[in-house]
Amino acid sequence: NGNGGNVFEYLEIRTITDEEISHMDRIYSGVEWGFFPDPFAYIRLAYDHARETIYLLDELYVNKWSNAKTGQWIIDKGYTDYEITCDSAEPKSINDYRDMGIPARGAIKGAGSIEYSFKWLQVRKIVIDPTRTPNAYQEFVNYEYERDKDGNVISGYPDEGNHLVDAVRYSLEKFWSRRGNNA
């Protein structure tokens, strides 16, 4: 955004081709539960560990959809091929997905997990195709640190406008939660 308050600096905005995706084999998914006014947010991504690059491949960002409807979308897209890490705040919703045959599990949250996962994401390149993931594009590009009344950046991460950002954090939890994994 150019004013020094952006959280994510290593964004690459470009087309991700089907050919490129056909060679990706490290696929991860995440869910941030929502209904209204907060949206339900699902992200499917690939992570190239060697190059520390995340590719955002597909999303679902909707209001007022039931678990059955979002789950059916996941099934119809064929996205039950990999485990989906979901916000653990809604165990009933995770169980709804499991009952549908979706390989869902709750994210493991703990003290400092928000800050650590954000710091981990901030030092990786995130490739975003605005056509494939328009809402993730908006969130990552526009997500900024809060400011005090004088316009100075305040440390900490605002809990708004970050539904797909959270879904990305959950999907990559197995990487950023490892001990000794430098952020």
C-alpha positions in Angstrom: 0.0 0.0 0.0 3.1 2.2 0.1 2.6 4.0 3.5 4.8 1.7 5.6 2.0 0.1 7.5 1.6 -3.0 5.3 2.0 -6.4 7.2 3.0 -8.4 4.1 5.9 -7.1 2.0 6.8 -10.2 -0.1 3.7 -10.4 -2.3 4.0 -11.4 -5.9 0.8 -10.6 -7.8 0.5 -12.5 -11.0 -1.3 -15.2 -13.0 -0.8 -18.8 -11.7 -1.3 -21.1 -14.6 -2.9 -24.5 -14.7 0.4 -25.9 -16.0 2.2 -24.5 -13.0 -0.4 -25.9 -10.6 -0.1 -29.4 -12.3 3.5 -29.6 -10.9 2.6 -28.6 -7.4 2.5 -31.5 -4.9 2.5 -29.8 -1.5 -1.1 -28.8 -1.2 -2.7 -27.4 2.0 -6.1 -26.1 3.0 -7.5 -24.0 5.8 -10.8 -22.8 7.0 -11.9 -19.8 9.1 -15.4 -20.3 10.2 -17.9 -17.6 9.6 -21.5 -17.0 8.7 -22.6 -13.3 9.0 -21.4 -10.6 9.2 -18.0 -12.4 9.1 -17.6 -14.6 6.1 -16.8 -18.3 5.9 -13.3 -18.4 4.4 -11.6 -21.4 2.8 -8.2 -21.3 1.1 -6.3 -24.0 -1.0 -2.6 -23.3 -1.4 0.7 -24.9 -2.3 3.9 -24.4 -0.3 7.3 -24.7 -1.9 9.4 -25.2 1.2 12.8 -25.1 -0.6 12.0 -21.6 -2.0 9.8 -20.5 1.0 7.1 -19.6 -1.4 3.3 -19.9 -0.9 0.9 -20.1 -3.9 -2.7 -19.2 -3.3 -4.7 -21.5 -5.6 -8.4 -21.3 -4.8 -10.8 -19.8 -2.2 -14.4 -19.8 -1.1 -15.4 -16.6 0.7 -19.2 -16.5 1.4 -21.8 -15.3 3.8 -24.8 -17.2 5.1 -23.7 -20.6 3.9 -24.3 -23.6 6.1 -21.6 -26.1 6.9 -23.4 -28.6 4.6 -23.2 -26.1 1.7 -19.6 -25.1 2.2 -18.7 -28.8 2.7 -20.5 -29.8 -0.5 -18.5 -27.1 -2.4 -15.3 -28.6 -1.1 -16.4 -32.1 -2.1 -17.6 -30.9 -5.5 -14.3 -29.3 -6.2 -12.4 -32.5 -5.3 -10.7 -30.8 -2.4 -11.0 -33.8 0.0 -7.6 -35.1 -1.2 -5.6 -33.3 1.6 -6.3 -32.6 5.2 -8.0 -29.3 6.0 -6.9 -27.4 9.1 -9.8 -25.4 10.5 -10.2 -22.8 13.2 -10.6 -25.0 16.3 -13.1 -22.5 17.9 -15.9 -24.5 16.3 -15.6 -28.2 17.1 -19.2 -28.9 16.0 -18.4 -27.5 12.5 -15.3 -29.6 12.3 -17.4 -32.7 13.2 -20.0 -31.7 10.6 -17.2 -31.8 8.0 -15.8 -35.1 9.2 -19.4 -36.6 9.1 -19.4 -35.5 5.4 -16.1 -37.4 4.8 -14.0 -34.2 4.7 -10.6 -34.7 6.3 -10.9 -31.8 8.7 -9.0 -31.2 11.9 -8.8 -28.3 14.4 -5.9 -25.9 14.5 -3.7 -26.1 17.6 -3.8 -22.7 19.2 -1.6 -21.6 22.0 0.1 -18.6 23.6 1.9 -16.6 21.0 0.6 -18.6 18.1 -1.0 -15.6 16.3 2.2 -13.5 16.5 4.5 -16.4 15.6 2.4 -17.5 12.6 2.2 -13.9 11.3 6.0 -13.4 11.6 6.5 -16.8 9.8 4.2 -15.7 6.9 5.8 -12.3 6.7 9.2 -13.6 5.7 7.9 -15.8 2.9 7.0 -14.9 -0.6 3.2 -15.2 -1.2 2.1 -15.6 -4.8 -1.4 -14.4 -5.4 -3.4 -14.6 -8.6 -6.2 -12.0 -8.2 -8.4 -14.0 -10.6 -8.1 -17.2 -8.7 -8.2 -15.7 -5.2 -9.7 -12.2 -5.4 -10.7 -11.9 -1.7 -7.3 -13.2 -0.5 -5.7 -10.7 -2.9 -7.7 -7.9 -1.2 -6.9 -9.1 2.3 -3.2 -9.6 1.9 -2.6 -6.3 -0.1 -4.7 -4.2 2.3 -3.9 -5.8 5.7 -2.1 -3.1 7.7 -0.8 -2.7 11.2 -3.0 -0.5 13.5 -1.9 3.0 14.2 -2.2 5.3 17.2 -3.9 8.7 17.2 -0.7 10.3 15.9 -0.4 7.8 12.9 2.4 5.8 14.4 2.4 2.0 13.7 1.3 -0.1 16.8 2.7 -3.5 17.1 0.3 -6.4 17.0 -2.0 -7.7 14.3 -5.6 -6.3 13.9 -8.3 -8.9 14.0 -10.4 -7.6 11.1 -10.2 -8.0 7.4 -8.1 -11.1 7.8 -10.4 -14.1 7.3 -8.4 -15.7 4.5 -5.2 -14.6 6.1 -6.2 -16.7 9.1 -7.2 -19.6 6.9 -3.7 -19.5 5.4 -2.1 -19.4 8.9 -4.1 -22.5 9.8 -3.3 -24.4 6.6 0.4 -24.0 7.2 0.4 -24.6 10.9 2.6 -27.7 10.7 5.4 -25.5 9.4 5.3 -22.4 11.6 4.6 -24.4 14.8 7.8 -26.4 14.5 10.4 -25.7 17.2 13.5 -24.1 15.8 11.7 -23.0 12.6 13.0 -19.5 12.3 10.3 -16.9 11.6 
